[in-house]
Amino acid sequence: MEQDKKEEIYKGFNHLVNMSPASLEKWLKTDESKSVGWYSGDGESIGHKSGEHIITIIKKKKSELTEADYKHMQKVNGYVKRHMAQRPDHPKNSNWDYSLKNWGHDYSAS
């Protein structure tokens, strides 16, 4: 992946992921977090797994990010943008809200 593309992904990720590692870790432990998303067959939703990967990425220095990290960051950017475009009339405490938080974005903080 070329450097310009990595920089674009990095900036987007840091704009869209607005939860700290600590707040995301705390969120992922809740029943609400575990109650939403598409399941991949192992009992954990794709979004929940994504949240765990996001925590790992956020804790790294930029120079430590791998190609796999950038690919996941790109996936997160796309998911958050698509999900935000589908905002329901009453988003607070909805499955929409919970799913978005699993991907590191707290819409009420943006």
C-alpha positions, 0 to 999 in steps of 0.5 A: 500500500502506498504511503499517500493511501496509508496517510489518508486511511490513518487520518480518516481512522483517527477522525472516525474512531472517537473512543479511547482505548479504555472506553472501548475496552469498557464498552466491549465488556457490556451485554449491550456490546455483545448483543449486536452484530453479525456472528462469524460462527464462533460466538463473537460478532464481527463488530466485537472482534473489530473493536478488539483489533481497534484497541490494539491499533490505537495503542500502537505508535504510527510507525508500528502499524502493519499492512494488516492494521491499515487494511483493518483501519480502512474497513473501520472507516468504511463501516463507520461512514456507511453506518452513520448514513443509516442513522435511525430517528431514535439512535440513543441506546439502539442496536445502531448505537451499540453496533457503531460503538463496537467499531469505535465510534460514539455518535453522541460524542461527535 
